[in-house]
Amino acid sequence: MFLKVPNLGDDFAEAKVIEWFVREGEVVEKDQDVVELLTDKATFVVPAPFKMRVIKILKSKDEFLGEDMILAEIEEVKE
């Protein structure tokens, strides 16, 4: 399962990773801030869609996101 950039509209071209707020292996709660991104129009934060564990961060700080828009490999944590 993957954490992806949310749909930002048709005029969205690319985004750059500004800062990760989590580390690989960390468990985060639903709606917790995971990563901050910068586009040509705004800076925004991607929250966790559900309680999850970050398996592998796939985009480094200052790296631009291409067409895939995949940020990290994740898994849902159920309790």
C-alpha positions as YAML, in Angstrom:
chain: A
units: angstrom
residues:
- id: 1
  name: MET
  ca: [0.00, 0.00, 0.00]
- id: 2
  name: PHE
  ca: [1.29, 3.50, -0.76]
- id: 3
  name: LEU
  ca: [0.90, 7.04, 0.57]
- id: 4
  name: LYS
  ca: [0.30, 9.29, -2.43]
- id: 5
  name: VAL
  ca: [-0.07, 13.00, -3.04]
- id: 6
  name: PRO
  ca: [-3.77, 13.89, -2.78]
- id: 7
  name: ASN
  ca: [-5.54, 15.13, -5.92]
- id: 8
  name: LEU
  ca: [-4.69, 18.82, -6.25]
- id: 9
  name: GLY
  ca: [-6.60, 19.62, -9.43]
- id: 10
  name: ASP
  ca: [-5.91, 19.59, -13.14]
- id: 11
  name: ASP
  ca: [-3.38, 22.42, -13.15]
- id: 12
  name: PHE
  ca: [-1.08, 20.66, -10.67]
- id: 13
  name: ALA
  ca: [2.25, 19.88, -12.36]
- id: 14
  name: GLU
  ca: [4.75, 18.87, -9.68]
- id: 15
  name: ALA
  ca: [5.58, 19.06, -6.00]
- id: 16
  name: LYS
  ca: [8.78, 19.07, -3.97]
- id: 17
  name: VAL
  ca: [9.26, 17.34, -0.63]
- id: 18
  name: ILE
  ca: [10.05, 19.99, 1.99]
- id: 19
  name: GLU
  ca: [10.08, 17.98, 5.22]
- id: 20
  name: TRP
  ca: [9.17, 14.57, 6.57]
- id: 21
  name: PHE
  ca: [7.57, 14.58, 10.03]
- id: 22
  name: VAL
  ca: [7.90, 10.78, 10.44]
- id: 23
  name: ARG
  ca: [10.60, 8.11, 10.17]
- id: 24
  name: GLU
  ca: [10.60, 4.66, 8.63]
- id: 25
  name: GLY
  ca: [9.09, 2.13, 11.02]
- id: 26
  name: GLU
  ca: [7.10, 4.78, 12.89]
- id: 27
  name: VAL
  ca: [3.38, 4.32, 13.60]
- id: 28
  name: VAL
  ca: [1.26, 7.45, 13.12]
- id: 29
  name: GLU
  ca: [-2.33, 8.19, 14.00]
- id: 30
  name: LYS
  ca: [-5.06, 9.05, 11.49]
- id: 31
  name: ASP
  ca: [-4.84, 12.71, 10.38]
- id: 32
  name: GLN
  ca: [-1.33, 13.15, 11.86]
- id: 33
  name: ASP
  ca: [0.95, 15.26, 9.62]
- id: 34
  name: VAL
  ca: [3.28, 13.01, 7.63]
- id: 35
  name: VAL
  ca: [5.07, 15.16, 5.03]
- id: 36
  name: GLU
  ca: [5.11, 18.78, 3.86]
- id: 37
  name: LEU
  ca: [5.12, 19.51, 0.12]
- id: 38
  name: LEU
  ca: [5.64, 22.62, -1.99]
- id: 39
  name: THR
  ca: [3.96, 23.25, -5.33]
- id: 40
  name: ASP
  ca: [4.22, 26.29, -7.59]
- id: 41
  name: LYS
  ca: [1.11, 27.67, -5.86]
- id: 42
  name: ALA
  ca: [1.23, 26.61, -2.20]
- id: 43
  name: THR
  ca: [2.80, 24.64, 0.62]
- id: 44
  name: PHE
  ca: [0.66, 21.92, 2.12]
- id: 45
  name: VAL
  ca: [0.84, 18.97, 4.52]
- id: 46
  name: VAL
  ca: [-0.21, 15.42, 3.69]
- id: 47
  name: PRO
  ca: [-1.92, 13.76, 6.69]
- id: 48
  name: ALA
  ca: [-2.10, 10.05, 7.45]
- id: 49
  name: PRO
  ca: [-5.29, 8.65, 5.87]
- id: 50
  name: PHE
  ca: [-5.64, 6.11, 8.72]
- id: 51
  name: LYS
  ca: [-3.51, 4.74, 11.58]
- id: 52
  name: MET
  ca: [-0.49, 3.45, 9.70]
- id: 53
  name: ARG
  ca: [3.14, 2.34, 9.84]
- id: 54
  name: VAL
  ca: [5.65, 3.94, 7.48]
- id: 55
  name: ILE
  ca: [7.46, 1.01, 5.88]
- id: 56
  name: LYS
  ca: [9.74, 2.91, 3.48]
- id: 57
  name: ILE
  ca: [10.05, 6.57, 2.55]
- id: 58
  name: LEU
  ca: [10.36, 6.68, -1.24]
- id: 59
  name: LYS
  ca: [10.96, 10.42, -1.82]
- id: 60
  name: SER
  ca: [13.75, 12.34, -0.09]
- id: 61
  name: LYS
  ca: [13.77, 15.92, 1.14]
- id: 62
  name: ASP
  ca: [14.11, 18.37, -1.79]
- id: 63
  name: GLU
  ca: [13.16, 15.64, -4.29]
- id: 64
  name: PHE
  ca: [10.55, 16.49, -6.91]
- id: 65
  name: LEU
  ca: [7.57, 14.20, -7.40]
- id: 66
  name: GLY
  ca: [6.89, 13.01, -10.89]
- id: 67
  name: GLU
  ca: [3.84, 11.42, -12.42]
- id: 68
  name: ASP
  ca: [3.65, 8.56, -9.92]
- id: 69
  name: MET
  ca: [3.16, 10.94, -6.93]
- id: 70
  name: ILE
  ca: [4.00, 8.09, -4.52]
- id: 71
  name: LEU
  ca: [5.57, 9.31, -1.29]
- id: 72
  name: ALA
  ca: [6.02, 6.22, 0.88]
- id: 73
  name: GLU
  ca: [5.18, 2.57, 1.31]
- id: 74
  name: ILE
  ca: [2.79, 2.15, 4.23]
- id: 75
  name: GLU
  ca: [0.66, -0.44, 6.00]
- id: 76
  name: GLU
  ca: [-2.52, 0.01, 7.99]
- id: 77
  name: VAL
  ca: [-2.26, -0.64, 11.72]
- id: 78
  name: LYS
  ca: [-5.35, -2.23, 13.24]
- id: 79
  name: GLU
  ca: [-5.84, -2.60, 16.98]
...
